[in-house]
Amino acid sequence: MSDVREVIIIGSGPAGYTAAIYAARANLKPLLFQGMQPGGQLTITTDVENYPGYPKGVLGPEMMEQFKEQAERFGTEIQFEEIIEVDTSTRPFVLKSDFNEYRAKAVIIATGASAKLLGLEAEKKLMGHGVSACATCDGAFFPEKDVLVVGGGDSAMEEANYLTRFANTVTIVHRREEFRASKIMVERCQNNPKIKWALNRAVKDIHAGEDGKVATVTLLDTQTEATETVETDGVFVAIGHKPNSDLFKGKLEMDETGYLKVQPGSTYTSVPGIFACGDVADHVYRQAVTAAGTGCMAAIDAERWLENQAHA
């Protein structure tokens, strides 16, 4: 492809779409790559209740569709492709997908983060057969069933509460007694009669029944190291996220867990002309509204940087 784009945006969550809206309105004619999960993590979220402007809440997928429509309205070109390689050493930057090669003067990275898993062999084998990392995707498959949710953060509490719409009981398994989750989310779970607790416990293994689906789990007592076998119909893993930054290893500065480093108060990465926004660069807040905010920042940073290059 001979065209050199002003800006290419990698990722299509709140950060990517907001960057696209601002870049398009600045007449930068952005090209946005949706990647393998168009809409990002919000597409596997049910009710979004804390985003300003939605007093009655909104479904995550519906919200992302509205973001997409707004980005397209101002002229964003959207491709359903995944960028698999970025050459940060050339000018313009060269980006490759499975099908094409693209060039851009500036790049905005909005690749987000992905759910972490427990790392058990059985977890991989039983994914989709009783093991899940997404309650909103799979909760409806567990009507009147007994399930476990593993984790102690807001996402675990949210998943547990959501699953009570379907399941008979939901047991939260957490390796400590203290929670990273906000007080209101913990209280909401404590007040839900369908939710039980297995604190100071960790999932050591997951076992299938004769039908090939989850039947029991082995829980480890984190204080005494004793084990017990517990019957369950499903295991929902909600233990945090990993930034989707592997594409930039050795090319951009990142912290020890893989979050892209940006200059304080900006979205500038370690390579001039490449900007990072949203959850791939945010290990503190990780909210839709902060992702959108940094998406706006990235577009403005890119616009000003391009303007300075033109006058250099």
C-alpha positions as CSV (number, residue, x, y, z in Angstrom):
1,M,0.0,0.0,0.0
2,S,1.6,3.2,-1.1
3,D,-0.6,5.6,0.9
4,V,1.0,7.1,3.9
5,R,-1.6,7.8,6.6
6,E,-1.4,10.8,8.9
7,V,-2.4,8.5,11.8
8,I,-3.2,4.9,12.4
9,I,-5.0,3.7,15.5
10,I,-4.5,0.2,16.8
11,G,-7.4,-0.9,18.9
12,S,-11.1,-0.3,19.1
13,G,-12.2,0.1,22.8
14,P,-13.2,3.5,24.4
15,A,-9.6,4.7,24.0
16,G,-9.2,3.8,20.3
17,Y,-12.6,5.1,19.2
18,T,-12.3,8.4,21.2
19,A,-8.8,8.9,19.6
20,A,-10.5,8.3,16.2
21,I,-13.3,10.8,16.9
22,Y,-10.8,13.5,17.8
23,A,-8.3,12.7,15.0
24,A,-11.1,12.6,12.4
25,R,-12.5,15.9,13.6
26,A,-8.9,17.3,13.2
27,N,-9.1,16.2,9.6
28,L,-6.3,13.6,10.1
29,K,-8.4,10.9,8.3
30,P,-7.5,8.2,10.8
31,L,-7.4,4.5,9.9
32,L,-8.5,2.3,12.8
33,F,-7.8,-1.4,13.2
34,Q,-10.4,-3.2,15.3
35,G,-8.3,-6.2,16.1
36,M,-9.6,-9.6,17.3
37,Q,-12.0,-8.1,19.9
38,P,-13.8,-5.2,18.3
39,G,-15.0,-2.8,21.0
40,G,-12.5,-4.2,23.6
41,Q,-13.3,-5.4,27.0
42,L,-16.6,-3.5,27.2
43,T,-18.1,-5.9,24.6
44,I,-18.0,-8.6,27.3
45,T,-19.5,-6.3,29.9
46,T,-23.2,-6.0,30.7
47,D,-24.4,-2.9,32.4
48,V,-22.1,0.1,32.4
49,E,-23.5,2.3,35.2
50,N,-20.7,4.7,35.8
51,Y,-20.1,6.3,32.4
52,P,-21.3,10.0,32.4
53,G,-24.2,10.7,30.1
54,Y,-26.0,7.3,30.7
55,P,-28.1,8.0,33.8
56,K,-29.9,4.6,33.4
57,G,-26.8,2.7,32.5
58,V,-26.0,1.2,29.1
59,L,-25.0,-2.3,27.8
60,G,-21.2,-2.4,27.0
61,P,-21.7,-3.7,23.4
62,E,-24.3,-1.0,22.7
63,M,-22.0,1.7,24.1
64,M,-19.1,0.6,21.9
65,E,-21.4,0.5,18.8
66,Q,-22.3,4.1,19.5
67,F,-18.6,5.0,19.9
68,K,-17.9,3.3,16.6
69,E,-20.8,5.1,14.8
70,Q,-19.6,8.5,16.1
71,A,-16.0,7.7,14.9
72,E,-17.3,6.7,11.4
73,R,-19.6,9.8,11.3
74,F,-16.5,12.0,11.2
75,G,-14.7,10.0,8.6
76,T,-12.7,7.3,10.4
77,E,-11.9,4.3,8.2
78,I,-12.3,1.1,10.2
79,Q,-10.6,-2.2,9.2
80,F,-11.5,-5.5,10.8
81,E,-7.8,-6.7,10.8
82,E,-5.2,-7.4,13.4
83,I,-1.9,-5.7,13.3
84,I,0.8,-8.3,13.8
85,E,4.0,-6.3,13.4
86,V,5.0,-2.7,13.8
87,D,8.4,-1.3,12.6
88,T,9.1,1.6,14.9
89,S,12.6,2.3,13.5
90,T,11.5,3.6,10.1
91,R,9.8,6.8,9.1
92,P,7.0,6.6,8.2
93,F,6.2,3.7,10.5
94,V,5.4,0.4,8.8
95,L,2.5,-1.7,10.2
96,K,1.7,-5.2,8.9
97,S,-1.5,-7.2,9.2
98,D,-2.1,-10.8,8.0
99,F,-3.2,-9.3,4.6
100,N,-1.6,-5.9,4.0
101,E,1.1,-3.5,4.9
102,Y,0.4,0.1,6.0
103,R,2.4,3.2,6.6
104,A,1.7,6.0,9.0
105,K,3.4,9.3,10.1
106,A,1.9,8.7,13.6
107,V,0.6,5.7,15.5
108,I,-1.8,5.6,18.4
109,I,-1.8,2.4,20.4
110,A,-5.0,1.5,22.1
111,T,-4.7,-2.3,22.3
112,G,-6.1,-2.6,25.9
113,A,-5.6,-5.5,28.2
114,S,-6.8,-9.1,28.4
115,A,-8.1,-11.3,31.3
116,K,-5.4,-13.2,33.2
117,L,-5.9,-16.9,33.8
118,L,-4.9,-19.2,36.6
119,G,-2.3,-21.1,34.5
120,L,-3.7,-24.6,35.1
121,E,-3.5,-27.2,32.4
122,A,-7.1,-28.2,33.1
123,E,-8.2,-24.5,32.7
124,K,-7.1,-24.6,29.0
125,K,-8.8,-28.0,28.4
126,L,-12.0,-27.0,30.1
127,M,-12.3,-23.5,28.7
128,G,-15.8,-23.3,27.2
129,H,-16.7,-26.6,29.1
130,G,-17.4,-25.0,32.4
131,V,-14.4,-22.7,32.7
132,S,-14.8,-19.1,31.6
133,A,-13.2,-15.7,31.9
134,C,-16.4,-13.9,31.0
135,A,-19.6,-14.1,33.1
136,T,-21.6,-12.0,30.7
137,C,-20.6,-14.2,27.8
138,D,-21.4,-17.5,29.5
139,G,-23.5,-16.9,32.6
140,A,-26.7,-17.9,30.8
141,F,-25.4,-21.4,30.3
142,F,-25.6,-22.0,34.1
143,P,-29.2,-21.7,35.1
144,E,-29.9,-23.1,38.6
145,K,-26.2,-24.3,38.7
146,D,-23.6,-23.8,41.4
147,V,-20.5,-21.9,40.3
148,L,-17.3,-20.4,41.6
149,V,-15.8,-17.0,40.9
150,V,-12.0,-16.7,41.5
151,G,-10.7,-13.3,42.4
152,G,-10.9,-10.4,44.9
153,G,-11.2,-7.2,42.8
154,D,-14.1,-5.2,41.4
155,S,-14.3,-7.5,38.3
156,A,-14.7,-10.6,40.5
157,M,-17.5,-8.9,42.5
158,E,-19.2,-7.7,39.4
159,E,-19.0,-11.2,37.8
160,A,-20.3,-12.8,41.0
161,N,-23.3,-10.4,41.2
162,Y,-24.1,-10.9,37.6
163,L,-24.0,-14.7,37.8
164,T,-26.6,-14.7,40.5
165,R,-29.1,-13.8,37.8
166,F,-28.7,-17.4,36.5
167,A,-26.9,-19.6,39.1
168,N,-28.4,-21.1,42.2
169,T,-25.3,-20.2,44.2
170,V,-22.1,-18.3,43.5
171,T,-19.0,-18.9,45.7
172,I,-16.3,-16.3,45.6
173,V,-12.8,-17.9,46.0
174,H,-10.1,-15.6,47.2
175,R,-6.7,-16.3,48.6
176,R,-6.9,-13.7,51.3
177,E,-9.6,-12.1,53.6
178,E,-8.9,-8.6,52.3
179,F,-10.2,-7.5,48.9
180,R,-8.8,-5.1,46.2
181,A,-12.5,-4.5,45.3
182,S,-14.2,-1.2,46.3
183,K,-16.2,-1.3,49.5
184,I,-19.5,-0.8,47.7
185,M,-18.9,-3.8,45.4
186,V,-17.9,-6.1,48.3
187,E,-21.0,-4.9,50.3
188,R,-23.2,-5.6,47.3
189,C,-21.9,-9.2,47.2
190,Q,-22.2,-9.6,51.0
191,N,-25.8,-8.5,50.8
192,N,-26.7,-11.0,48.0
193,P,-28.1,-14.1,49.5
194,K,-27.0,-16.3,46.6
195,I,-23.3,-15.4,47.1
196,K,-21.1,-17.6,49.4
197,W,-17.5,-17.1,50.3
198,A,-14.4,-19.3,50.3
199,L,-11.7,-17.0,51.7
200,N,-8.0,-17.9,52.2
201,R,-8.5,-20.4,49.4
202,A,-6.9,-20.9,46.0
203,V,-7.9,-23.2,43.1
204,K,-5.3,-25.8,42.8
205,D,-6.9,-27.9,40.1
206,I,-10.1,-28.3,38.1
207,H,-11.6,-31.7,37.3
208,A,-14.1,-32.8,34.6
209,G,-16.9,-35.3,35.0
210,E,-17.8,-38.1,32.7
211,D,-19.5,-35.6,30.3
212,G,-16.2,-33.7,29.8
213,K,-17.5,-30.6,31.7
214,V,-16.4,-29.1,35.0
215,A,-17.5,-31.3,38.0
216,T,-15.2,-30.5,40.9
217,V,-12.3,-28.3,41.9
218,T,-9.5,-28.9,44.4
219,L,-9.2,-25.9,46.7
220,L,-6.0,-25.2,48.6
221,D,-6.2,-23.5,52.1
222,T,-3.6,-20.8,51.7
223,Q,-2.9,-20.7,55.5
224,T,-2.7,-24.5,56.4
225,E,-2.0,-25.8,52.8
226,A,-4.7,-28.4,53.4
227,T,-6.8,-29.3,50.3
228,E,-10.5,-30.1,49.8
229,T,-12.6,-31.2,46.8
230,V,-15.6,-29.0,46.1
231,E,-18.4,-29.8,43.6
232,T,-19.2,-27.1,41.1
233,D,-20.7,-26.7,37.7
234,G,-18.5,-23.8,36.6
235,V,-15.4,-21.8,37.3
236,F,-15.3,-18.1,36.4
237,V,-11.8,-16.6,36.5
238,A,-11.6,-12.9,37.4
239,I,-8.1,-12.3,38.6
240,G,-7.1,-9.2,36.7
241,H,-5.7,-8.3,33.3
242,K,-2.5,-8.3,31.3
243,P,-1.8,-5.4,28.9
244,N,-1.9,-6.3,25.2
245,S,1.6,-5.0,24.5
246,D,3.6,-8.0,23.2
247,L,3.6,-6.4,19.8
248,F,6.0,-3.7,21.2
249,K,8.4,-5.7,23.3
250,G,11.9,-4.4,22.7
251,K,10.5,-1.5,20.7
252,L,8.8,0.7,23.3
253,E,9.6,1.2,27.0
254,M,7.3,-0.7,29.3
255,D,7.1,-1.6,33.0
256,E,7.8,-5.0,34.4
257,T,4.3,-6.2,33.8
258,G,4.1,-4.9,30.2
259,Y,2.2,-1.6,30.6
260,L,3.6,0.9,28.1
261,K,5.3,3.8,29.7
262,V,4.2,7.3,28.7
263,Q,5.7,10.7,29.5
264,P,3.9,12.1,32.6
265,G,0.8,14.2,31.7
266,S,0.9,13.0,28.1
267,T,0.5,9.9,25.9
268,Y,4.0,10.2,24.3
269,T,5.8,6.8,24.4
270,S,9.6,6.3,24.2
271,V,9.4,6.6,20.4
272,P,8.5,10.1,19.0
273,G,5.3,9.8,16.9
274,I,3.9,6.8,18.7
275,F,1.3,7.4,21.4
276,A,-0.4,5.0,23.9
277,C,-3.7,5.4,25.6
278,G,-6.3,3.3,27.5
279,D,-5.6,0.1,29.5
280,V,-2.4,-0.8,27.6
281,A,-0.8,2.2,29.4
282,D,-2.9,2.4,32.5
283,H,-2.4,0.0,35.4
284,V,-4.1,2.2,38.0
285,Y,-7.6,3.3,36.9
286,R,-8.5,0.9,34.0
287,Q,-12.0,2.5,33.5
288,A,-13.9,3.2,30.3
289,V,-14.0,6.9,31.1
290,T,-10.3,7.2,31.8
291,A,-9.5,5.2,28.6
292,A,-11.7,7.6,26.6
293,G,-10.0,10.5,28.2
294,T,-6.5,9.3,27.3
295,G,-7.8,8.5,23.8
296,C,-8.7,12.2,23.5
297,M,-5.2,13.1,24.8
298,A,-3.5,10.8,22.3
299,A,-5.3,12.3,19.3
300,I,-4.5,15.8,20.4
301,D,-0.8,14.8,21.1
302,A,-0.6,13.2,17.7
303,E,-2.2,16.2,16.0
304,R,0.2,18.7,17.6
305,W,3.2,16.4,17.0
306,L,2.4,16.1,13.3
307,E,1.9,19.9,13.1
308,N,5.4,20.4,14.6
309,Q,6.9,17.9,12.1
310,A,5.3,19.8,9.2
311,H,7.0,23.0,10.4
312,A,10.3,21.5,11.4
